[in-house]
Amino acid sequence: MSVLKKDYIYNLMLKGQRADGRAFDEMRDIEIRTNVIEKAEGSAWIKMGGTEILVGVKLQVGTPFPDSADQGVIITSMELNPIASPDFEAGPPRENAIEMARVTDRGIRESGAIDLNKLCITEGEEVWMVFIDIHVLNNEGNIQDVSSLGAIAALLTAVVPGEREGRGEDMPMPIRDMPIAVTLVDIGGEMMVDPDLDEETVCDTRITIVSNQDGSISGMQKSGDGALTEEKLLKAVSLACQKASELREAHLLNI
């Protein structure tokens, strides 16, 4: 079946088409709702095509890491719920969930999206710990990009609960940047953005590029057995930055 599916998608590609009618550089429709979890400090529900994800942000007081005594802590996790796909199993996070959570975490951390110094309460003793929990509700492909976008949307709505914890006044999460992940797949030599589940299954190579508001890169992850030429990689980076800018403008700047 996978061979037949790959032949079908490949033959469409030769005609400049995709199974759902999109152009190679066209993303699926996106819908975002924020503040959807009452007990969370920040939250977002996001749907891209048929992929749905729920992100919750919680904050609590904790101890800083020894090498960053004056900075808050970020911990990102992902749960691939069995209800989202027959390929997902209950139990501890699997390798692919850990990998995708790390890519999302890396983009937020390396971009400096959160001003972690402002999350310091007492240097070397107490800081705010930011927990970003990602729950996949339905998988129709490209969980990575949906998670990245949902995490930033949830952080933009988050409030540091100073009054509740007896640590001063509440304040908005100190956001400095909005890193966005854009994933492309190589099928038969053509690069396509926002792969659906079938395209992910049959692609030779997949690459996720996380870019910041100034166009710099804060994360990159490649998977698959195929290779990318320098020319193709540079094209992928340029297209990913362009799409990230469009996503920011359309879905994040008004949150």
JOZISUL-V140021 format. One record per pair of residues at least 6 apart in sequence whose C-alpha atoms are under 6 Angstrom apart, sorted by the first residue. I is the first residue (numbers start at 0). J is the second residue. D is the distance in whole Angstrom. If there is no record, write none. Layout:
I/J/D + I/J/D
This chain:
5/201/5 + 11/17/6 + 23/191/5 + 24/191/6 + 24/192/5 + 26/193/5 + 27/47/6 + 27/48/5 + 28/47/6 + 28/48/6 + 29/46/6 + 29/47/4 + 30/45/6 + 30/46/5 + 31/44/6 + 31/45/4 + 32/43/6 + 32/44/5 + 33/42/6 + 33/43/4 + 34/42/5 + 34/43/6 + 35/42/6 + 36/42/6 + 39/56/6 + 39/57/6 + 40/56/6 + 40/57/5 + 40/157/5 + 40/158/5 + 41/55/6 + 41/56/5 + 41/153/5 + 41/154/6 + 41/156/5 + 41/157/4 + 42/54/5 + 42/55/4 + 42/56/6 + 42/153/4 + 43/53/6 + 43/54/5 + 43/149/6 + 43/153/5 + 44/52/6 + 44/53/5 + 45/51/6 + 45/52/5 + 45/149/6 + 49/139/5 + 50/137/5 + 50/138/5 + 50/139/5 + 51/136/5 + 51/137/5 + 52/134/6 + 52/135/5 + 52/136/5 + 53/134/5 + 54/132/6 + 54/133/5 + 55/131/6 + 55/132/5 + 56/130/6 + 56/131/5 + 57/130/5 + 58/128/5 + 58/129/5 + 59/127/6 + 59/128/5 + 60/126/6 + 60/127/5 + 60/128/6 + 61/125/6 + 61/126/6 + 61/128/6 + 62/124/6 + 62/125/5 + 62/126/6 + 63/126/6 + 68/122/6 + 68/123/4 + 69/116/6 + 69/119/5 + 69/122/5 + 70/115/5 + 70/116/5 + 70/119/5 + 71/115/5 + 71/118/5 + 71/119/6 + 71/126/5 + 71/127/5 + 71/128/6 + 72/128/5 + 72/129/6 + 73/129/5 + 74/130/5 + 75/100/6 + 75/104/6 + 75/130/6 + 75/131/5 + 76/100/5 + 76/132/5 + 77/96/6 + 77/100/6 + 77/132/6 + 77/133/5 + 77/134/6 + 78/134/5 + 79/135/5 + 81/87/5 + 81/88/5 + 83/136/5 + 83/137/4 + 83/138/6 + 84/138/6 + 99/143/6 + 103/147/5 + 106/209/6 + 106/217/5 + 106/218/5 + 109/217/5 + 110/217/5 + 112/174/6 + 112/175/5 + 112/176/4 + 113/173/6 + 113/174/5 + 113/175/6 + 114/173/5 + 118/126/6 + 118/127/5 + 119/126/4 + 120/126/5 + 139/195/6 + 139/196/5 + 140/195/4 + 140/196/4 + 141/194/6 + 144/180/5 + 144/181/6 + 147/180/6 + 157/172/6 + 158/170/6 + 158/171/4 + 158/172/5 + 159/169/5 + 159/170/5 + 159/171/6 + 159/172/6 + 160/169/5 + 161/167/5 + 161/168/5 + 161/169/5 + 162/168/5 + 162/169/6 + 178/210/5 + 178/211/4 + 179/209/5 + 179/210/6 + 179/243/6 + 180/208/5 + 180/209/4 + 181/207/6 + 181/208/5 + 181/239/5 + 182/192/6 + 182/193/6 + 182/206/6 + 182/207/4 + 183/191/5 + 183/192/4 + 183/205/6 + 183/206/5 + 184/190/5 + 184/191/5 + 184/204/6 + 184/205/4 + 185/202/6 + 185/203/6 + 185/204/5 + 186/202/5 + 186/203/6 + 203/223/6 + 203/225/5 + 204/222/6 + 204/223/4 + 204/225/5 + 205/221/6 + 205/222/5 + 206/220/6 + 206/221/4 + 207/219/6 + 207/220/5 + 208/218/6 + 208/219/5 + 209/216/6 + 209/217/6 + 209/218/5 + 210/216/4 + 210/217/6 + 210/240/6
